[in-house]
Amino acid sequence: MIQLSNAFGTRGVRVVGAGAYVPPRAVSNEHITQAIPGWSAEWIAEKTQIRERRFLWDLNPETGVTMAPTAVAGEPVNNTDMCEAALRRAMEMAGIEGHELDAVFVVTCTPDRVNFSHDAMEVHRRVGCRPDCFGLLIDDGCGGTPYVTDMVYKMIRSGAIRTAAVIGSAFTSALVDRDVWSGDVASSPGRKRLPAAFGAYVFGDGAGAIILRGDGRPGEGIISSMSGNDYLQLVIRRAGGLESRMSPVANRADEAFVVDGHLVARSYPTYMNACIDGVLAEQPELAPLVQRYYFHQPNKRLMDTFVRQSGLPADRVACNVDRYGNTSAAGMLILLAEDLEQGVVQLGRGDLVLIAAVGANVHYGAQLIRL
């Protein structure tokens, strides 16, 4: 059963800032297929409706390997840098300093270092957080941002903390390597092996941040919030843990994020409808008043199909996956930050928005928010 969080505590939780960083380097379908052979550029465009993705690192189409760009002062070159850039923009919008934060959570499955919450702790240090401010990196994918936001919402409403930042990021470009992404992996008994190349084609880099503060009345800010778990292997990546060391045959494709496209396509509508229905369950009359939807975007074709079949107003569903690629945990926050920057929605105006996502293996969550 889905448990809503809006009855947890009495403190209202507002969104006071959002920010994003998206690399300027665009990688076309022709470019990525030259580097990682498999699908044609036309096939990618037809099946995913993705035209290009943004990479932080330079991709050499001849070698099929990415390399870190030449460092330029103030320009991000790694995941931590992107997270810091997104958070600083959110802090500027919120008008707060680092010492006012009580928690910084970084949601990513592509950190610069895999252990000890490195990226979160480094962001914590750079923006000047207090020693008693939580700093944690949470290993999660596309559904992780609203999932963790639900946790933060509960923490704030309980009175445990007052102000928190949730940062989602994706940094796949640093892992792109022809020897890795041209292979395949086994998924489950009786099924065909899954090609790794699809992951290289759909994912892009970026970071988004949101700042939540518990200084509103109940009914202001986040109206309702939910999260849930299930157990489907939507994405496979065996590298980095004990399982990869125990495998009797070395398989470079285990280093890739291998997407089970058919399973994602079948399950995406189920979980997304559960998210939308969950946050609207107690106030269904608000459904037609939602002005903007910020969804996880596996690819544009799949999301457009879901929107059409669900009867949602397509002009209210934000989308950038055709230009940025699938930015995983960052996607919803990048969309929100861009809309705020462009004036599509505005803090303090009472605009009603809905964030929802499902991600690997499986976390899902949603928030209904009055900005």
C-alpha positions, -999 to +999 in steps of 0.1 A: +000+000+000+012+035-008+017+056+023+012+094+019+035+116+040+013+147+042-001+138+076+035+134+091+040+163+115+026+198+113+052+220+097+047+232+061+076+226+037+082+251+009+105+250-021+127+281-018+152+275-045+162+254-075+192+253-097+208+233-125+239+227-144+239+212-179+271+208-199+273+229-231+289+201-251+262+185-274+268+150-287+247+142-318+234+107-327+258+106-355+287+113-331+277+087-305+271+059-330+304+065-346+320+061-312+299+032-300+287+011-330+254-007-327+223+013-337+222+038-365+217+075-358+183+073-376+173+043-355+181+062-322+160+091-334+131+069-343+130+047-313+139+073-286+132+106-302+165+118-287+185+140-311+215+147-289+227+144-254+250+166-233+284+153-222+308+170-197+338+150-210+350+151-246+341+121-268+366+110-294+345+092-321+376+075-335+387+058-303+353+056-287+367+069-254+359+101-234+386+123-219+384+150-192+384+184-208+411+209-201+403+226-168+391+261-170+386+281-138+350+280-127+339+254-152+329+219-140+350+189-149+335+162-127+303+152-109+311+171-077+317+203-097+283+199-114+265+193-081+282+224-066+272+245-095+236+234-093+234+239-055+250+274-057+224+285-082+196+271-059+211+288-029+213+321-048+176+318-057+167+310-021+189+338-007+206+315+018+242+307+027+258+273+032+258+276+070+220+278+070+216+242+055+209+214+079+213+186+053+229+181+019+219+149+001+234+140-033+215+114-053+236+098-080+249+065-093+279+081-110+300+097-082+336+108-086+345+084-058+323+055-048+330+054-011+325+075+020+299+099+005+328+117-012+309+139-036+283+150-010+310+157+016+330+177-009+300+199-018+293+202+019+328+216+024+328+239-006+296+257+002+305+262+039+281+239+057+282+235+095+298+204+110+264+192+122+248+196+088+241+161+073+262+153+042+253+120+025+256+106-010+228+082-018+235+056-046+204+058-066+191+064-102+162+080-120+136+076-092+160+086-064+153+123-063+116+123-053+123+092-032+149+111-011+128+143-013+100+124+005+125+114+032+136+150+036+100+162+037+093+139+066+125+150+084+115+187+081+079+181+091+090+162+122+111+192+133+144+173+131+158+198+105+146+230+089+164+236+056+178+209+033+192+205-002+186+176-025+209+173-054+205+148-083+232+142-108+242+121-138+278+118-151+278+090-176+302+105-201+332+097-180+324+060-182+319+059-220+344+035-236+339+015-268+353-017-252+327-015-224+296-003-241+298-025-272+293-056-252+262-073-237+252-088-204+229-116-192+197-104-175+175-133-163+172-170-173+154-175-206+159-140-218+182-127-245+213-109-235+210-071-232+232-048-253+251-022-234+252+003-263+216+015-256+228+031-223+255+051-241+229+063-265+202+076-241+221+089-211+235+125-207+252+145-180+238+172-157+229+181-121+199+197-105+193+209-070+163+219-049+162+236-015+134+228+009+126+248+040+101+242+068+088+277+074+053+275+060+019+265+072+004+230+064-010+231+029+017+255+016+047+242-004+046+205-006+009+195-004+015+158-005+045+134-009+050+097-014+076+071-021+077+033-026+099+003-035+096-026-059+120-053-072+126-052-109+160-052-125+155-022-149+192-014-151+221-037-146+256-027-136+277-053-118+310-035-117+322-019-085+310-046-060+319-081-048+297-096-076+321-083-103+351-099-085+334-133-082+324-136-118+343-165-134+345-147-168+356-110-171+331-091-191+338-054-197+301-047-204+295-052-166+311-017-162+283-002-183+248+008-172+228-017-192+191-007-196+165-034-200+145-013-225+115-037-228+111-039-190+114-002-186+087+004-213+063-021-197+068-009-161+071+029-166+033+036-170+025+015-139+048+033-115+042+067-129+004+063-126+010+051-090+030+082-083+004+106-098-026+089-082-007+087-049-001+124-044-036+133-057-054+107-037-065+129-009-073+160-031-083+147-065-100+180-073-065+195-077-057+173-107-070+197-134-052+226-116-017+212-120+001+237-142+033+218-148+045+182-146+082+173-141+086+136-149+115+112-152+123+110-189+136+076-199+134+088-235+110+111-253+091+085-272+083+065-241+073+096-221+052+110-249+033+077-252+027+077-214+014+113-214-009+106-244-023+073-229-028+089-195-048+117-210-025+144-195-022+178-212+010+175-232+016+212-232+019+211-194+045+183-193+081+197-193+106+179-215+143+182-225+153+146-230+154+151-267+182+177-263+199+166-231+195+129-230+183+109-200+198+128-170+186+102-145+183+116-109+189+151-122+162+153-148+132+165-128+152+192-110+168+204-142+133+208-157+120+227-126+151+250-125+148+259-162+111+267-158+118+289-128+146+307-147+124+312-178+094+323-157+071+294-168+064+289-131+073+312-102+081+308-065+056+325-043+029+327-070+011+296-059+017+276-091+008+240-087+033+215-100+038+177-098+071+159-097+072+121-103+098+095-112+106+058-111+141+044-113+163+014-113+154-017-093+130+001-081+125+034-062+097+056-071+082+088-056+063+120-062+055+154-048+025+177-054+039+212-047+024+247-046+053+270-054 
